[in-house]
Amino acid sequence: MATYLDSLKTRRDAVATELAALDATKAGGLPDSGAGDVQHQAYKAGLYAELERLNTLVHAAQADSDGPVEVETRAGCIW
C-alpha cells in the first residue's frame, strides 16, 4: 500500500506530466475561446496551483518523516 508521501508524489508527477504535455491540441494549451465556453488558461492555472500545493504538502510530509528530504530547485528557487 502506498504511503501518504508516495501518493502525494504520484499525484505531483501526474500533474507535472500533464503540464509538460500541454500543446495546441489539449485543454490548457490553447487561448480561452472568445465565447467564454472553454477556459483553457484557467485549467492550466489550476494545474499550476495544484502542483504548487502538492510540492508544499510533499515537503511538509518529508519534514514530518525520519527519512531523507527531497529538494527541488528551479531557477534558483527551492520548491
FENTA-V14231 format. One record per pair of residues at least 4 apart in sequence whose C-alpha atoms are under 8 Angstrom apart, sorted by the first residue. I is the first residue (numbers start at 1). J is the second residue. D is the distance in whole Angstrom. If there is no record, write none. Layout:
I/J/D ; I/J/D
This chain:
2/6/6 ; 2/7/6 ; 3/7/6 ; 4/8/6 ; 4/61/8 ; 5/9/6 ; 5/58/6 ; 5/61/6 ; 5/62/7 ; 6/10/6 ; 7/11/6 ; 8/12/6 ; 8/54/6 ; 8/57/7 ; 8/58/6 ; 9/13/6 ; 9/54/8 ; 9/58/7 ; 10/14/6 ; 11/15/6 ; 11/54/8 ; 12/16/6 ; 12/51/6 ; 12/54/6 ; 12/55/7 ; 13/17/6 ; 14/18/6 ; 15/19/6 ; 15/47/6 ; 15/50/8 ; 15/51/6 ; 16/20/6 ; 16/51/7 ; 17/21/6 ; 18/22/6 ; 19/44/7 ; 19/47/7 ; 19/48/8 ; 22/26/6 ; 22/27/7 ; 22/28/6 ; 22/29/5 ; 23/28/8 ; 23/29/4 ; 23/30/7 ; 24/29/5 ; 24/30/5 ; 25/29/7 ; 25/30/8 ; 26/30/7 ; 27/40/6 ; 27/43/7 ; 27/44/8 ; 28/39/8 ; 28/40/4 ; 28/41/5 ; 28/42/8 ; 28/43/6 ; 28/44/5 ; 29/40/7 ; 29/41/8 ; 29/44/8 ; 30/40/6 ; 30/41/7 ; 31/39/8 ; 31/40/6 ; 31/41/6 ; 32/36/7 ; 32/38/6 ; 32/39/5 ; 32/40/5 ; 32/41/6 ; 33/37/7 ; 33/38/6 ; 33/39/7 ; 33/40/8 ; 39/43/6 ; 40/44/6 ; 41/45/6 ; 42/46/6 ; 43/47/6 ; 44/48/6 ; 45/49/6 ; 46/50/6 ; 47/51/6 ; 48/52/6 ; 49/53/6 ; 50/54/6 ; 51/55/6 ; 52/56/6 ; 53/57/6 ; 54/58/6 ; 55/59/6 ; 55/79/6 ; 56/60/6 ; 56/79/7 ; 57/61/6 ; 58/62/6 ; 59/63/6 ; 59/69/7 ; 59/70/7 ; 59/71/8 ; 60/64/6 ; 61/65/6 ; 62/66/8 ; 62/67/7 ; 62/68/7 ; 62/69/6 ; 62/70/7 ; 63/69/7 ; 71/78/7 ; 71/79/7 ; 72/78/6 ; 72/79/6 ; 73/77/5 ; 73/78/5 ; 73/79/6 ; 74/78/7 ; 74/79/8
